[in-house]
Amino acid sequence: MAIPDSNDRELVPWTVRRLIRAARSASLATIMSGDCGGSPFASLVTPATAPDLSLLLLLSDLAEHTRYLRDDPRCSVLMTAPKEMNNPQTTARVTVSGLANLVTEPSLKARYLARHPYAAFYADFGDFHIWRINLIMASFVGGFARAARLQASEFVPDANSVAAIAEAEPLILERCNRDHANALARIAGSAGDWHLVALDVDGCDLSHGDRVIRIAWSAPLDSPQEIHAELLRLAGQQT
């Protein structure tokens, strides 16, 4: 992932969005209640993103962090890019803060499972539910002397673009998976029965069994019409 210089403020929101969308694991910080009330509590989670960039977590009612979120919805999530050098401090990362709430929309559960298909084994257990974290701010670190703090309004995608692409998503997925298997394999970069399982203003997710990869667009998209050209570009075809 290309990391912008801290002085290039315009590139930071796009980098933050790509990092959030690509994260497959993260650290969730909640606020402990009970005897240790007010102390921070960190745990491993596996996030996905809703079309509007809010975070989705599949959490068990039995988990400590779930109990803490019920008492206090304030939380933070740390996500990091893949390690590229020996020094972990050079790895790009972003900490987002927001408010968590329990959601029941089937589309959000489907979105989560598209990103984490292995979770289908336990997703319907009675104690597992989807939680959504609505983002308030982000603290981005791109490495030494590269940092920025952003309010949500500075990095979340445009609501009209999100809605337009979300509406068109089912038809695009159906057509691509039915008619363009070879192109999807080229986009994935390896042979196999790849399927397009999700897309949004920032990129798309492809799956092959339990393996899921995130592919970012060349830039954020505003309309469904732009997705066709972007998929052709990624497949190495002329637009």
C-alpha positions as CSV (number, residue, x, y, z in Angstrom):
1,M,0.0,0.0,0.0
2,A,1.4,3.4,-1.0
3,I,1.7,5.7,2.0
4,P,1.4,9.4,1.4
5,D,3.7,12.0,2.9
6,S,2.1,13.6,5.9
7,N,2.1,16.9,4.1
8,D,0.0,15.4,1.2
9,R,-3.3,15.7,3.1
10,E,-5.5,15.0,0.1
11,L,-4.1,11.4,-0.2
12,V,-4.5,10.5,3.5
13,P,-8.3,9.9,3.5
14,W,-8.1,7.5,0.5
15,T,-5.2,5.6,2.2
16,V,-7.2,5.4,5.4
17,R,-10.2,4.0,3.6
18,R,-8.1,1.4,1.8
19,L,-6.5,0.3,5.0
20,I,-9.8,0.0,6.8
21,R,-11.5,-1.9,3.9
22,A,-8.6,-4.4,3.6
23,A,-8.2,-5.3,7.3
24,R,-9.0,-8.9,8.1
25,S,-8.1,-8.7,11.8
26,A,-7.9,-5.9,14.3
27,S,-7.6,-4.9,17.9
28,L,-10.8,-3.8,19.6
29,A,-10.5,-1.5,22.7
30,T,-13.6,-1.3,24.9
31,I,-14.2,0.2,28.3
32,M,-14.4,-2.3,31.2
33,S,-17.4,-2.2,33.5
34,G,-17.9,-3.9,36.9
35,D,-15.0,-4.1,39.4
36,C,-12.5,-2.7,36.9
37,G,-14.9,0.0,35.5
38,G,-13.2,2.6,33.4
39,S,-10.1,0.6,32.5
40,P,-9.4,-0.2,28.8
41,F,-9.8,-3.8,27.5
42,A,-8.2,-4.9,24.2
43,S,-9.2,-8.0,22.2
44,L,-8.7,-9.5,18.8
45,V,-11.6,-9.1,16.3
46,T,-12.2,-9.8,12.6
47,P,-13.8,-6.7,11.0
48,A,-15.7,-6.2,7.8
49,T,-17.0,-2.9,6.4
50,A,-20.5,-1.8,5.5
51,P,-20.8,0.1,2.2
52,D,-20.6,3.4,4.1
53,L,-17.3,2.3,5.8
54,S,-18.8,1.7,9.2
55,L,-17.2,-1.4,10.8
56,L,-19.0,-4.7,11.2
57,L,-18.1,-7.2,13.9
58,L,-19.6,-10.7,14.6
59,L,-19.5,-10.9,18.3
60,S,-20.6,-13.5,20.9
61,D,-22.8,-12.4,23.8
62,L,-20.5,-14.5,26.0
63,A,-17.4,-12.4,25.1
64,E,-16.1,-9.9,27.6
65,H,-15.9,-7.1,25.0
66,T,-19.5,-7.6,24.0
67,R,-20.6,-7.2,27.6
68,Y,-18.6,-4.0,27.8
69,L,-20.1,-2.6,24.6
70,R,-23.6,-3.2,26.0
71,D,-22.7,-1.0,29.0
72,D,-20.7,1.6,27.0
73,P,-20.8,1.8,23.2
74,R,-17.6,3.9,23.0
75,C,-14.8,2.0,21.4
76,S,-11.7,2.1,19.2
77,V,-10.3,-0.3,16.6
78,L,-6.7,-0.5,15.5
79,M,-6.0,-1.9,12.0
80,T,-2.6,-2.3,10.4
81,A,-1.4,-2.8,6.9
82,P,0.7,-5.9,6.0
83,K,4.2,-5.7,7.5
84,E,6.8,-4.6,4.9
85,M,9.9,-4.0,6.9
86,N,11.6,-5.5,10.0
87,N,10.7,-2.5,12.2
88,P,6.9,-2.7,13.1
89,Q,6.9,1.1,13.6
90,T,7.2,1.6,9.8
91,T,3.9,-0.3,9.2
92,A,0.9,1.9,8.2
93,R,-1.9,1.7,10.7
94,V,-5.1,3.5,11.6
95,T,-7.1,3.7,14.9
96,V,-10.7,4.5,14.4
97,S,-13.0,5.6,17.2
98,G,-16.8,5.3,17.2
99,L,-20.0,4.1,18.8
100,A,-21.1,0.4,18.6
101,N,-24.6,-0.8,18.3
102,L,-26.3,-4.1,17.7
103,V,-27.9,-4.4,14.2
104,T,-30.2,-7.0,12.7
105,E,-30.2,-6.1,9.0
106,P,-29.7,-9.4,7.0
107,S,-27.7,-7.4,4.4
108,L,-25.1,-6.4,6.9
109,K,-24.7,-10.0,8.1
110,A,-24.3,-11.1,4.5
111,R,-21.7,-8.4,4.0
112,Y,-19.8,-9.7,7.0
113,L,-19.9,-13.3,5.8
114,A,-18.8,-12.3,2.3
115,R,-15.6,-11.1,3.9
116,H,-15.3,-13.9,6.4
117,P,-17.0,-17.0,4.9
118,Y,-15.6,-19.4,7.5
119,A,-17.8,-17.6,10.1
120,A,-20.9,-19.1,8.5
121,F,-20.2,-22.2,10.7
122,Y,-21.2,-20.3,13.9
123,A,-22.9,-17.1,12.6
124,D,-26.4,-18.5,13.2
125,F,-25.7,-19.6,16.8
126,G,-28.1,-17.9,19.1
127,D,-25.4,-16.0,21.0
128,F,-23.7,-14.4,17.9
129,H,-24.8,-11.1,16.5
130,I,-23.6,-8.4,14.2
131,W,-22.4,-5.1,15.7
132,R,-21.9,-2.0,13.8
133,I,-19.4,0.7,14.7
134,N,-20.3,4.1,13.4
135,L,-17.1,6.0,12.9
136,I,-16.3,9.4,14.6
137,M,-12.6,9.9,13.9
138,A,-9.4,8.3,12.8
139,S,-5.8,8.6,13.8
140,F,-3.6,7.5,10.9
141,V,0.2,6.7,11.1
142,G,2.0,6.0,7.9
143,G,5.4,5.5,9.4
144,F,8.0,7.7,11.0
145,A,6.9,11.4,10.9
146,R,3.8,10.5,8.9
147,A,0.6,11.0,10.9
148,A,-2.8,12.6,10.6
149,R,-5.9,12.9,12.7
150,L,-9.2,13.0,10.7
151,Q,-12.8,13.6,11.6
152,A,-15.3,11.1,10.0
153,S,-16.5,13.8,7.7
154,E,-13.0,14.0,6.2
155,F,-12.6,10.4,5.2
156,V,-16.0,8.6,5.0
157,P,-17.4,8.2,1.4
158,D,-20.1,10.3,-0.1
159,A,-23.5,9.0,1.0
160,N,-25.0,9.4,-2.5
161,S,-22.2,7.4,-4.1
162,V,-22.5,4.7,-1.5
163,A,-26.3,4.4,-2.0
164,A,-26.0,4.3,-5.8
165,I,-23.4,1.6,-5.9
166,A,-25.1,-0.4,-3.1
167,E,-28.3,-0.5,-5.2
168,A,-26.5,-1.7,-8.3
169,E,-24.3,-4.2,-6.4
170,P,-26.5,-7.4,-6.7
171,L,-26.9,-7.1,-10.5
172,I,-23.2,-6.4,-11.0
173,L,-22.2,-9.4,-8.8
174,E,-24.7,-11.7,-10.6
175,R,-23.5,-10.7,-14.1
176,C,-19.8,-10.9,-13.3
177,N,-20.1,-14.3,-11.6
178,R,-22.2,-15.7,-14.4
179,D,-20.4,-14.4,-17.5
180,H,-16.8,-13.4,-16.5
181,A,-15.1,-16.2,-14.6
182,N,-11.9,-15.8,-16.6
183,A,-11.7,-12.0,-16.0
184,L,-12.3,-12.5,-12.2
185,A,-9.4,-15.0,-12.1
186,R,-7.2,-12.4,-13.8
187,I,-8.3,-9.8,-11.3
188,A,-7.5,-12.1,-8.4
189,G,-4.1,-12.9,-9.9
190,S,-4.4,-16.6,-9.7
191,A,-6.3,-19.5,-11.4
192,G,-9.4,-20.8,-9.7
193,D,-13.1,-20.6,-9.3
194,W,-13.2,-17.0,-8.1
195,H,-16.4,-15.2,-7.3
196,L,-17.1,-11.5,-6.8
197,V,-18.8,-11.4,-3.4
198,A,-18.9,-7.7,-2.5
199,L,-18.1,-4.2,-3.9
200,D,-18.3,-0.6,-2.8
201,V,-17.1,2.8,-3.7
202,D,-13.5,1.9,-2.8
203,G,-13.0,-1.6,-4.2
204,C,-14.3,-5.2,-4.3
205,D,-13.8,-8.5,-2.6
206,L,-13.3,-11.8,-4.4
207,S,-13.5,-15.3,-2.9
208,H,-12.2,-18.7,-3.7
209,G,-13.5,-21.1,-1.0
210,D,-12.6,-19.6,2.3
211,R,-9.9,-17.4,0.8
212,V,-11.0,-13.8,0.3
213,I,-8.9,-11.0,-1.2
214,R,-9.5,-7.3,-1.3
215,I,-8.9,-5.4,-4.5
216,A,-8.9,-1.6,-4.3
217,W,-10.0,0.6,-7.2
218,S,-7.5,3.1,-8.7
219,A,-9.5,5.8,-6.9
220,P,-12.9,6.1,-5.2
221,L,-15.9,5.7,-7.5
222,D,-19.0,7.7,-7.7
223,S,-21.4,5.6,-9.8
224,P,-22.1,2.1,-11.0
225,Q,-21.1,3.1,-14.5
226,E,-17.5,3.6,-13.3
227,I,-17.3,0.1,-11.9
228,H,-17.5,-1.5,-15.4
229,A,-14.4,0.4,-16.6
230,E,-12.5,-0.3,-13.4
231,L,-13.2,-4.0,-13.6
232,L,-12.0,-4.0,-17.2
233,R,-8.8,-2.2,-16.2
234,L,-8.1,-4.7,-13.4
235,A,-8.7,-7.6,-15.8
236,G,-6.2,-6.1,-18.2
237,Q,-8.7,-5.3,-20.9
238,Q,-9.3,-2.1,-22.9
239,T,-12.1,0.1,-21.6
